[in-house]
Amino acid sequence: MDLAIVSLAFKDDNKWRLNDGNNSISVLIKDEGFLNQVDKSHISFAKGDLLICKVKKLQWQTEGGLKTEYEVMKVNEHRPAPKQLNIFNPDLEV
């Protein structure tokens, strides 16, 4: 599943807000290797970044209605947002 980053949570067990192209969803990141890379600042994020993930969707019925939760089991790839170049000075980004 391709997910765009909306907001991050660096506190343990907090959910990240990601967008699947239609909806913004709360997601618990379960990929310890990925979280370890984030904790060590080996990965940084910017607006427009994508995560290519294996996602587990959990649904159950309650008295109040249907509930859904999402868990990212594995982040297969982090795709940084494309950078726009300055056409007048290609060494500078816009």
C-alpha positions as CSV (number, residue, x, y, z in Angstrom):
1,M,0.0,0.0,0.0
2,D,1.3,3.5,-0.9
3,L,0.8,6.0,1.8
4,A,1.6,9.7,1.9
5,I,2.8,11.1,5.2
6,V,0.4,13.6,6.8
7,S,1.9,13.8,10.3
8,L,4.4,11.8,12.3
9,A,4.5,10.5,15.9
10,F,7.9,9.9,17.4
11,K,6.6,8.9,20.8
12,D,6.4,5.1,21.2
13,D,2.9,3.6,20.5
14,N,1.6,6.8,19.0
15,K,-0.1,6.6,15.6
16,W,1.1,8.3,12.4
17,R,-1.4,10.0,10.2
18,L,-1.1,8.8,6.6
19,N,-3.2,9.3,3.5
20,D,-4.1,6.5,1.1
21,G,-5.1,8.8,-1.7
22,N,-8.7,9.1,-0.5
23,N,-8.7,9.2,3.2
24,S,-6.4,10.2,6.1
25,I,-5.9,7.2,8.4
26,S,-4.3,6.7,11.8
27,V,-1.7,4.0,11.6
28,L,0.4,2.2,14.2
29,I,4.0,1.5,12.8
30,K,5.0,-2.0,13.9
31,D,8.2,-2.3,11.7
32,E,10.9,-2.2,14.4
33,G,13.7,-2.0,11.9
34,F,12.2,1.1,10.3
35,L,11.5,2.7,13.6
36,N,15.1,2.1,14.7
37,Q,16.3,3.8,11.5
38,V,14.0,6.8,12.3
39,D,15.2,6.9,16.0
40,K,18.9,7.0,14.8
41,S,18.1,9.8,12.3
42,H,19.1,7.7,9.4
43,I,15.7,8.6,7.7
44,S,14.3,12.1,7.5
45,F,11.0,13.2,6.2
46,A,9.6,16.1,4.2
47,K,6.2,17.1,2.9
48,G,5.1,14.9,0.1
49,D,7.1,11.8,1.1
50,L,5.6,8.4,0.4
51,L,5.9,5.1,2.4
52,I,5.4,1.9,0.4
53,C,4.2,-0.5,3.1
54,K,2.7,-3.9,3.9
55,V,-0.4,-2.9,5.9
56,K,-2.6,-5.0,8.2
57,K,-6.3,-3.8,8.4
58,L,-8.2,-4.9,11.5
59,Q,-12.0,-4.6,11.6
60,W,-14.5,-5.6,14.3
61,Q,-18.1,-4.9,15.2
62,T,-19.0,-3.1,18.5
63,E,-22.3,-1.9,19.9
64,G,-21.4,1.5,18.6
65,G,-20.7,0.2,15.1
66,L,-17.9,-1.0,12.9
67,K,-14.3,-0.2,14.0
68,T,-11.2,-0.2,11.8
69,E,-7.5,0.0,12.8
70,Y,-4.4,-0.1,10.5
71,E,-0.9,-1.4,11.3
72,V,2.1,-1.0,9.1
73,M,3.8,-4.3,9.4
74,K,6.7,-3.5,7.1
75,V,7.9,-0.3,5.4
76,N,9.3,-1.6,2.1
77,E,10.4,1.8,0.8
78,H,10.6,5.4,1.8
79,R,10.2,7.6,-1.3
80,P,11.3,11.2,-0.7
81,A,9.1,13.9,-2.3
82,P,10.2,14.9,-5.8
83,K,12.2,18.1,-5.7
84,Q,11.5,21.0,-8.1
85,L,14.6,22.5,-9.6
86,N,15.1,26.2,-10.3
87,I,15.2,26.5,-14.1
88,F,17.4,29.6,-13.9
89,N,19.9,28.1,-11.5
90,P,19.7,24.2,-11.6
91,D,21.9,24.0,-8.5
92,L,19.2,25.6,-6.4
93,E,15.9,24.0,-5.4
94,V,12.7,26.0,-5.5
